[in-house]
Amino acid sequence: MSRIQLYDTTLRDGSQGEGVNFSLQDKLMIATKLDNLGFDYIEGGYPLSNPKDEEFFKRAADMDWKHAKVCAFGMTRRKEIDASDDIGMQALVNSKAPVVTIVGKTWDLHVNEVLRVSLEENLAMIRDSIAYVKSEGREVIYDAEHCFDGWHANPDYAMQTWKAAAEAGADMICMCDTNGGTLPEQIAAGVSALQKELGVAVGIHCHNDSELAVANSLAGVNAGAVQVQGTINGIGERCGNVDLISMAANLALKMHYDVLVDGGIKRLTELSRYVYEMANMNFRNGQPFVGNSAFAHKGGMHVHAVNRIAHSYEHITPESVGNARRVLVSELSGRSNIMAKTTKFRLEEDGVLQTKILTAVQDLENDGYQFEAAEASFDLLVMKQAGTYQQAFELDHYRVNVENQSREPVTDAVIKLTVDNEVQLVVGEGDGPVNALDSALRKALTSSYPGLSEMTLVDYKVRVINSTEGTAARVRVVIESKDKTDVWSTVGVSENIIEASWIALVDAFEYKIHKDRGAVGDV
């Protein structure tokens, strides 16, 4: 079974989507998740474009990658300058990324009207840039921008650009449907033509402007492409990129290619929702394979058939991608997703406990909770259902006060709680309510739980759940925390944003305490 490489550009191309913005910590966490699932390449960004991308590559150079190769993305050298003297090329090499992806022009229109250089100079820019990076010992992927538009407009010149890349030593030429307007048969013809002429490894990079990115990418694979570039959930500029969630599922389950690690396909739903949470975006219920409605069935003969023979109305089993079947009239769901999430608790033989956990999850999700990107809160829920949860403290009350003094808001939080049979009344100040509550909790708990001193809050996200309620809407808060070894996320939901934040914050503290006890995963 041959392998199709999955090249993820969520952190670069995906972040160019409207309303998408990842923090440095988001990018590192998403990259780690992708690596754990077995993605072959992770494009971290353009190291010259902004300090965040530059810092990403510094951090990535010191990380232990299990499967993926980290890629730095950049353009060919500037016109009329040596590649070794070009600051963009230097930034790519200095990123220490083992793979460099260089994008260059295929379409003569862009060469003449955008770059405003001669056709010959563009060929030299492609050739020199790839040769320079190869001389620095890096693997080079050449992204042929506007590949199919250029091939359609001037096939002879398009072929010259591909030859320049191959002759300079490119390890792969990725054919990019940058404007997203190409049809599947045109994709297949282009891939076949390139391979016939050059015999070089070919990748495919499709945008979704014609709602054909998945079909086009599959056509490219059928024509001989061995790499698919795209993003998780298809996020990206304009109408987005090809969705690697759908691609991975189709390649593995329908075409029987080797993708991801063993069991990785069963975690696609988890991955999809994780990235949505990191991007602070709403899930797409109708998203193929992983959407909440992908295996939802409603009423009458349809439901009767599904209950008797599930595959009569399902093209795959929902469990194969980590999703769950839903019958909308009576809200049914199996225990397979709970089993997948609780492997470290060794609950395979405890069907009663699995059912209790599933019921609790369903009740909480009905209230607006989501645990896909808040696994620490889920672990605490499992321990509570199993009866192994040990409450670290008992809250009497908390109060948050915000005053505006000379247009500079001042925030303090008062907490009264009992820990180790001792009542604590503490005050914490902060830059905002969450920071003040965090400060007060630390004052009250660190003497009893000294490990909390190494825990820091990494990120904070809030989302309105039922926006039709206006300012009375319920909100979901997700907090990311870390210590010296781990990063974890917790969730809280309430109509009151302070209370939602408090719930998520308490879970973060409780998880750290249980982790230090060695109790996480122990039921």
C-alpha positions as CSV (number, residue, x, y, z in Angstrom):
1,M,0.0,0.0,0.0
2,S,1.7,3.2,-1.2
3,R,1.8,6.3,0.9
4,I,0.4,9.7,-0.1
5,Q,2.2,12.5,1.8
6,L,0.0,15.0,3.6
7,Y,1.5,18.5,3.7
8,D,-0.3,20.8,6.1
9,T,-0.2,24.5,5.6
10,T,-2.8,25.5,8.2
11,L,-0.3,27.7,10.1
12,R,0.6,29.7,6.9
13,D,-2.0,29.4,4.1
14,G,-4.8,28.7,6.6
15,S,-4.0,31.7,8.7
16,Q,-4.6,33.9,5.6
17,G,-8.3,33.2,5.9
18,E,-10.6,36.0,6.9
19,G,-10.9,36.2,10.7
20,V,-8.2,33.5,11.3
21,N,-5.4,34.5,13.6
22,F,-3.2,32.0,15.5
23,S,-1.0,33.0,18.5
24,L,2.5,31.6,18.7
25,Q,1.3,29.1,21.3
26,D,-1.6,28.1,19.1
27,K,0.8,27.4,16.2
28,L,3.1,25.3,18.4
29,M,0.2,23.3,19.8
30,I,-1.5,22.7,16.4
31,A,1.9,21.6,15.0
32,T,2.4,19.1,17.8
33,K,-1.1,17.7,17.3
34,L,-0.5,17.3,13.6
35,D,2.9,15.6,14.3
36,N,1.3,13.2,16.7
37,L,-1.3,12.1,14.1
38,G,1.4,11.5,11.5
39,F,1.3,14.4,9.1
40,D,4.3,14.2,6.8
41,Y,5.1,18.0,6.5
42,I,4.0,21.0,8.6
43,E,4.5,24.4,7.0
44,G,5.2,26.8,9.9
45,G,5.1,30.1,8.0
46,Y,7.3,32.6,6.3
47,P,10.2,33.4,8.7
48,L,10.8,36.9,7.3
49,S,7.2,38.0,7.3
50,N,6.7,38.6,11.1
51,P,8.4,38.1,14.5
52,K,5.8,35.4,15.4
53,D,6.8,33.1,12.5
54,E,10.5,33.8,13.2
55,E,10.0,32.7,16.8
56,F,8.0,29.6,15.7
57,F,11.0,28.3,13.8
58,K,13.3,29.0,16.8
59,R,11.0,26.9,19.0
60,A,10.5,24.2,16.4
61,A,14.2,23.7,16.0
62,D,14.4,22.6,19.7
63,M,11.3,20.3,19.6
64,D,11.3,16.6,19.2
65,W,9.3,15.8,16.1
66,K,8.0,12.2,15.8
67,H,6.8,12.1,12.3
68,A,6.6,15.5,10.6
69,K,9.2,17.6,8.8
70,V,8.8,21.3,9.5
71,C,8.8,23.5,6.4
72,A,9.7,27.2,6.0
73,F,7.9,28.9,3.2
74,G,9.2,31.8,1.1
75,M,9.5,33.3,-2.4
76,T,12.2,33.1,-5.0
77,R,15.0,35.6,-4.8
78,R,14.4,39.2,-5.8
79,K,15.2,40.2,-9.3
80,E,18.8,41.0,-10.2
81,I,20.4,39.9,-6.9
82,D,22.3,36.8,-5.9
83,A,20.3,34.3,-4.0
84,S,22.9,34.1,-1.3
85,D,22.5,37.9,-0.8
86,D,18.8,38.0,-0.7
87,I,17.4,38.5,2.8
88,G,14.4,36.4,2.1
89,M,16.5,33.4,1.1
90,Q,18.8,34.0,4.1
91,A,15.8,33.9,6.4
92,L,14.7,30.6,4.9
93,V,18.1,29.0,5.5
94,N,18.5,30.6,8.9
95,S,15.1,29.2,10.1
96,K,16.9,25.8,10.5
97,A,13.8,24.1,9.0
98,P,14.9,20.8,7.3
99,V,12.5,21.6,4.4
100,V,12.2,24.8,2.5
101,T,9.2,25.4,0.2
102,I,9.9,28.0,-2.5
103,V,7.0,29.5,-4.5
104,G,7.7,30.8,-8.0
105,K,5.8,32.1,-11.0
106,T,4.4,29.8,-13.7
107,W,2.1,32.2,-15.5
108,D,3.7,34.6,-17.9
109,L,1.1,37.2,-17.1
110,H,2.4,37.3,-13.5
111,V,6.0,37.4,-14.7
112,N,5.3,40.4,-17.0
113,E,2.7,42.3,-15.0
114,V,3.3,41.5,-11.4
115,L,7.0,40.7,-11.0
116,R,7.8,43.0,-14.0
117,V,10.8,41.0,-15.0
118,S,11.7,39.2,-18.2
119,L,10.7,35.6,-18.8
120,E,14.4,34.6,-18.7
121,E,15.0,36.4,-15.4
122,N,12.0,34.6,-13.8
123,L,13.6,31.2,-14.8
124,A,16.9,32.3,-13.3
125,M,15.1,33.4,-10.1
126,I,13.6,29.9,-9.8
127,R,16.8,28.1,-10.7
128,D,19.1,30.2,-8.4
129,S,16.8,30.1,-5.4
130,I,16.4,26.3,-5.4
131,A,20.1,25.7,-6.1
132,Y,21.1,28.0,-3.2
133,V,18.8,26.3,-0.7
134,K,19.9,22.8,-1.9
135,S,23.5,23.9,-1.5
136,E,22.7,24.5,2.2
137,G,21.6,20.9,2.6
138,R,17.9,21.4,2.7
139,E,15.1,19.4,1.1
140,V,13.3,21.7,-1.4
141,I,9.7,21.7,-2.5
142,Y,8.9,24.0,-5.3
143,D,5.4,25.4,-5.3
144,A,4.5,26.3,-8.9
145,E,2.1,29.2,-8.3
146,H,-0.9,29.7,-10.7
147,C,0.4,26.5,-12.3
148,F,-2.7,25.5,-14.3
149,D,-3.6,29.0,-15.4
150,G,0.0,29.5,-16.6
151,W,0.0,26.1,-18.4
152,H,-3.3,26.9,-20.1
153,A,-2.1,30.4,-21.2
154,N,1.4,29.5,-22.3
155,P,2.2,25.7,-22.0
156,D,5.7,26.1,-23.4
157,Y,6.7,28.7,-20.9
158,A,5.0,26.8,-18.0
159,M,7.1,23.8,-18.8
160,Q,10.2,25.9,-18.9
161,T,9.6,27.0,-15.3
162,W,9.1,23.4,-14.1
163,K,12.2,22.3,-15.9
164,A,14.2,25.1,-14.2
165,A,13.0,23.9,-10.8
166,A,13.8,20.3,-11.6
167,E,17.2,21.0,-13.1
168,A,18.1,23.1,-10.0
169,G,17.5,20.1,-7.8
170,A,13.9,20.5,-6.5
171,D,12.9,17.3,-4.6
172,M,9.3,17.9,-5.6
173,I,7.3,20.2,-7.8
174,C,3.9,21.0,-6.3
175,M,1.3,22.2,-8.8
176,C,-0.8,25.0,-7.3
177,D,-4.3,25.8,-8.5
178,T,-3.9,29.2,-6.8
179,N,-7.1,30.8,-8.1
180,G,-9.1,27.7,-7.5
181,G,-10.8,27.7,-10.9
182,T,-9.5,24.6,-12.6
183,L,-11.6,21.5,-13.3
184,P,-10.6,17.9,-12.3
185,E,-9.8,16.8,-15.8
186,Q,-7.5,19.8,-16.3
187,I,-5.7,18.9,-13.1
188,A,-5.2,15.4,-14.2
189,A,-3.9,16.4,-17.6
190,G,-1.5,18.9,-16.0
191,V,0.0,16.4,-13.6
192,S,0.3,13.8,-16.3
193,A,2.1,16.3,-18.6
194,L,4.6,17.3,-16.0
195,Q,5.4,13.8,-15.0
196,K,5.7,12.6,-18.7
197,E,8.1,15.5,-19.5
198,L,10.3,15.5,-16.3
199,G,9.7,12.4,-14.3
200,V,9.9,14.4,-11.1
201,A,7.8,13.8,-7.9
202,V,4.6,15.9,-8.1
203,G,2.4,17.4,-5.4
204,I,-0.9,19.1,-5.7
205,H,-2.1,22.3,-3.9
206,C,-5.8,23.2,-4.6
207,H,-7.9,26.1,-3.5
208,N,-11.7,25.8,-3.2
209,D,-13.1,28.8,-5.2
210,S,-15.1,26.5,-7.5
211,E,-16.0,24.0,-4.7
212,L,-13.7,21.5,-6.3
213,A,-10.6,21.4,-4.1
214,V,-11.2,17.8,-2.9
215,A,-12.2,16.5,-6.3
216,N,-9.2,18.3,-7.9
217,S,-6.8,16.9,-5.4
218,L,-8.1,13.4,-5.8
219,A,-7.8,13.8,-9.6
220,G,-4.2,14.9,-9.1
221,V,-3.5,11.8,-7.0
222,N,-5.1,9.6,-9.5
223,A,-2.8,11.1,-12.2
224,G,0.3,10.4,-10.1
225,A,0.7,13.1,-7.5
226,V,2.3,11.8,-4.3
227,Q,1.7,14.7,-2.0
228,V,-1.4,16.8,-1.2
229,Q,-1.0,20.2,0.3
230,G,-3.9,21.7,2.2
231,T,-5.3,22.9,5.6
232,I,-7.3,21.4,8.4
233,N,-11.0,22.2,7.8
234,G,-10.1,23.8,4.5
235,I,-9.5,27.2,6.1
236,G,-7.6,29.8,4.0
237,E,-7.8,32.8,1.8
238,R,-11.0,33.6,0.0
239,C,-12.9,30.3,-0.2
240,G,-10.2,28.3,1.5
241,N,-7.9,25.4,0.6
242,V,-8.5,21.7,0.2
243,D,-9.7,20.2,3.5
244,L,-7.0,17.7,4.6
245,I,-9.6,16.1,6.9
246,S,-11.7,15.1,3.9
247,M,-8.6,14.2,1.9
248,A,-7.2,12.0,4.6
249,A,-10.5,10.2,5.0
250,N,-11.0,9.7,1.2
251,L,-7.4,8.6,0.6
252,A,-7.4,6.1,3.5
253,L,-10.9,4.8,3.5
254,K,-12.0,5.0,-0.1
255,M,-8.7,4.7,-2.1
256,H,-6.7,2.6,0.5
257,Y,-3.6,4.7,0.5
258,D,-1.3,4.8,3.6
259,V,-1.8,8.2,5.4
260,L,-1.1,9.3,8.9
261,V,-0.2,6.9,11.7
262,D,-2.1,3.8,12.6
263,G,-5.3,4.9,14.2
264,G,-4.9,8.5,13.0
265,I,-7.9,8.4,10.8
266,K,-10.1,7.6,13.8
267,R,-8.9,10.9,15.3
268,L,-9.9,13.2,12.4
269,T,-13.0,14.5,14.2
270,E,-10.9,15.3,17.3
271,L,-8.4,17.1,15.1
272,S,-11.0,19.1,13.2
273,R,-12.7,20.4,16.3
274,Y,-9.3,21.1,18.0
275,V,-8.3,23.4,15.2
276,Y,-11.7,25.1,15.1
277,E,-11.2,25.9,18.8
278,M,-7.7,27.1,18.3
279,A,-8.9,29.4,15.5
280,N,-11.9,30.5,17.7
281,M,-14.2,29.4,14.8
282,N,-17.6,27.7,14.9
283,F,-17.8,24.1,13.8
284,R,-19.4,23.4,10.5
285,N,-22.3,21.0,11.3
286,G,-22.5,19.8,7.7
287,Q,-18.7,19.3,7.2
288,P,-18.2,15.9,5.5
289,F,-16.9,13.1,7.7
290,V,-16.4,15.1,10.9
291,G,-19.3,17.5,11.1
292,N,-21.9,17.2,13.8
293,S,-24.5,16.4,11.2
294,A,-22.3,14.1,9.0
295,F,-24.0,11.0,10.5
296,A,-27.2,12.5,11.8
297,H,-30.5,10.8,10.9
298,K,-34.0,12.2,11.3
299,G,-37.4,10.5,11.5
300,G,-39.5,7.8,9.8
301,M,-38.3,5.1,7.5
302,H,-34.8,6.5,7.3
303,V,-34.2,6.1,11.0
304,H,-35.8,2.7,11.0
305,A,-33.4,1.5,8.3
306,V,-30.3,2.9,10.1
307,N,-31.3,1.2,13.3
308,R,-31.6,-2.1,11.4
309,I,-28.6,-1.8,9.0
310,A,-26.5,1.3,9.6
311,H,-24.6,1.2,6.4
312,S,-27.8,1.4,4.4
313,Y,-27.7,5.2,4.9
314,E,-24.0,5.7,5.8
315,H,-21.1,5.6,3.3
316,I,-18.7,4.8,6.2
317,T,-19.0,4.0,9.8
318,P,-18.9,7.2,11.9
319,E,-16.5,5.6,14.3
320,S,-13.9,5.2,11.5
321,V,-13.3,8.9,11.6
322,G,-14.0,9.4,15.4
323,N,-17.5,10.7,14.8
324,A,-20.8,9.4,16.2
325,R,-24.1,8.6,14.8
326,R,-27.1,10.8,15.9
327,V,-30.8,10.0,15.6
328,L,-32.2,13.5,15.9
329,V,-35.6,12.4,17.2
330,S,-34.2,10.4,20.2
331,E,-30.6,11.6,20.3
332,L,-28.6,8.3,20.2
333,S,-24.9,7.9,20.3
334,G,-22.5,5.0,20.8
335,R,-19.7,4.6,23.3
336,S,-16.9,4.3,20.8
337,N,-15.8,7.9,20.9
338,I,-15.8,7.8,24.7
339,M,-13.6,4.6,24.6
340,A,-11.2,6.4,22.2
341,K,-10.9,9.3,24.5
342,T,-10.4,7.3,27.7
343,T,-7.8,4.7,26.7
344,K,-5.4,6.0,29.4
345,F,-8.1,5.2,32.0
346,R,-8.5,1.6,30.8
347,L,-12.2,1.5,30.8
348,E,-12.7,-1.0,27.9
349,E,-14.4,-3.5,30.1
350,D,-16.5,-1.1,32.2
351,G,-19.6,-0.5,30.1
352,V,-21.6,1.0,32.9
353,L,-19.0,3.7,33.6
354,Q,-18.7,4.4,29.9
355,T,-22.4,5.0,29.7
356,K,-22.3,7.3,32.7
357,I,-19.5,9.3,31.1
358,L,-21.4,9.5,27.8
359,T,-24.5,10.7,29.5
360,A,-22.6,13.4,31.4
361,V,-20.9,14.5,28.2
362,Q,-24.2,14.7,26.3
363,D,-25.8,16.7,29.1
364,L,-22.9,19.2,29.3
365,E,-22.6,19.5,25.5
366,N,-26.3,20.3,25.5
367,D,-25.5,23.2,27.8
368,G,-22.7,24.4,25.4
369,Y,-19.6,22.6,26.5
370,Q,-17.2,21.2,24.0
371,F,-14.4,18.9,25.2
372,E,-12.5,18.3,21.9
373,A,-10.1,21.2,22.7
374,A,-10.5,20.9,26.5
375,E,-9.2,17.4,27.3
376,A,-8.1,18.3,30.8
377,S,-11.7,19.2,31.7
378,F,-12.8,15.9,30.1
379,D,-10.2,13.9,32.2
380,L,-11.6,15.6,35.4
381,L,-15.1,14.6,34.3
382,V,-14.1,11.0,33.8
383,M,-12.5,11.0,37.3
384,K,-15.7,12.5,38.8
385,Q,-17.9,9.9,37.2
386,A,-15.5,7.1,38.3
387,G,-15.4,8.4,41.9
388,T,-11.7,8.9,42.0
389,Y,-11.8,12.7,41.8
390,Q,-10.4,14.4,45.0
391,Q,-11.6,18.0,45.5
392,A,-8.6,20.2,46.1
393,F,-10.5,23.0,47.9
394,E,-14.0,24.1,48.7
395,L,-15.2,27.5,47.6
396,D,-17.2,29.7,49.9
397,H,-17.5,32.6,47.5
398,Y,-15.5,34.9,45.2
399,R,-16.0,38.5,44.2
400,V,-14.5,40.5,41.4
401,N,-14.3,44.3,41.4
402,V,-13.4,46.5,38.5
403,E,-12.9,50.3,38.9
404,N,-11.9,52.9,36.4
405,Q,-9.5,55.3,37.9
406,S,-8.3,58.0,35.6
407,R,-9.2,55.9,32.6
408,E,-7.0,53.1,33.9
409,P,-9.2,50.1,35.0
410,V,-8.1,48.5,38.2
411,T,-9.2,44.9,39.0
412,D,-9.1,42.9,42.2
413,A,-10.6,39.6,43.2
414,V,-11.5,38.4,46.7
415,I,-11.8,34.6,47.2
416,K,-12.9,32.8,50.4
417,L,-12.2,29.0,50.3
418,T,-11.2,26.1,52.5
419,V,-8.1,24.1,51.8
420,D,-6.6,21.5,54.1
421,N,-9.4,22.2,56.6
422,E,-8.2,25.8,56.8
423,V,-10.2,28.8,55.7
424,Q,-8.4,31.2,53.4
425,L,-9.6,34.7,52.5
426,V,-7.3,36.2,49.9
427,V,-7.2,39.2,47.6
428,G,-5.5,39.2,44.2
429,E,-5.0,42.0,41.7
430,G,-4.6,41.7,38.0
431,D,-4.9,43.3,34.6
432,G,-8.4,41.9,34.3
433,P,-10.9,39.7,36.1
434,V,-9.3,36.4,35.0
435,N,-5.8,37.5,35.9
436,A,-7.1,38.7,39.3
437,L,-8.9,35.4,40.0
438,D,-5.8,33.5,38.9
439,S,-3.6,35.6,41.3
440,A,-6.0,35.1,44.2
441,L,-6.2,31.3,43.7
442,R,-2.4,31.1,43.6
443,K,-2.1,32.9,46.9
444,A,-4.7,30.6,48.5
445,L,-3.5,27.3,47.1
446,T,0.3,27.4,46.4
447,S,1.3,26.7,50.0
448,S,-0.7,23.4,49.9
449,Y,0.1,22.6,46.3
450,P,3.6,24.0,45.5
451,G,3.5,22.7,42.0
452,L,1.1,25.4,41.0
453,S,4.0,27.9,41.1
454,E,5.3,26.5,37.8
455,M,1.9,26.6,36.1
456,T,1.2,29.6,33.8
457,L,-1.8,30.6,31.8
458,V,-0.9,30.5,28.1
459,D,-4.1,31.5,26.2
460,Y,-7.7,32.5,26.8
461,K,-10.6,32.3,24.3
462,V,-14.2,33.2,24.7
463,R,-17.1,32.4,22.3
464,V,-20.7,33.3,22.3
465,I,-22.8,30.1,22.0
466,N,-26.4,31.3,21.6
467,S,-25.9,34.7,19.9
468,T,-29.7,35.3,19.4
469,E,-29.9,36.0,23.2
470,G,-27.8,39.2,22.7
471,T,-26.0,40.4,25.8
472,A,-27.7,37.6,27.9
473,A,-26.1,34.9,25.7
474,R,-24.3,32.0,27.1
475,V,-20.5,32.0,26.5
476,R,-17.9,29.3,26.4
477,V,-14.4,30.0,27.7
478,V,-11.4,27.9,26.9
479,I,-8.2,28.4,28.9
480,E,-4.8,26.9,28.0
481,S,-2.3,26.4,30.8
482,K,1.2,24.8,30.9
483,D,3.9,23.7,33.2
484,K,7.4,22.5,32.6
485,T,6.3,19.4,30.7
486,D,2.7,19.7,29.5
487,V,0.1,22.0,28.0
488,W,-3.6,21.5,28.8
489,S,-6.9,23.1,28.1
490,T,-10.0,23.5,30.2
491,V,-13.5,24.8,29.5
492,G,-16.3,26.7,31.3
493,V,-19.8,27.7,30.2
494,S,-22.2,30.3,31.7
495,E,-24.3,33.3,30.9
496,N,-21.8,35.2,33.0
497,I,-18.4,35.5,31.4
498,I,-16.7,35.8,34.8
499,E,-18.3,32.6,36.0
500,A,-17.5,30.7,32.8
501,S,-13.9,31.9,33.2
502,W,-13.9,30.8,36.8
503,I,-15.1,27.3,35.9
504,A,-12.3,26.9,33.3
505,L,-9.7,28.4,35.6
506,V,-10.6,26.1,38.5
507,D,-10.4,23.1,36.2
508,A,-6.9,24.2,35.1
509,F,-5.8,24.3,38.8
510,E,-7.5,21.0,39.6
511,Y,-5.9,19.3,36.6
512,K,-2.4,20.5,37.6
513,I,-3.0,19.3,41.2
514,H,-4.2,15.9,40.1
515,K,-1.4,15.6,37.5
516,D,1.2,16.2,40.2
517,R,-0.5,13.6,42.4
518,G,-0.2,11.1,39.5
519,A,-4.0,10.7,39.5
520,V,-4.7,11.6,35.8
521,G,-5.5,8.4,34.0
522,D,-6.1,6.5,37.3
523,V,-9.6,5.3,38.0
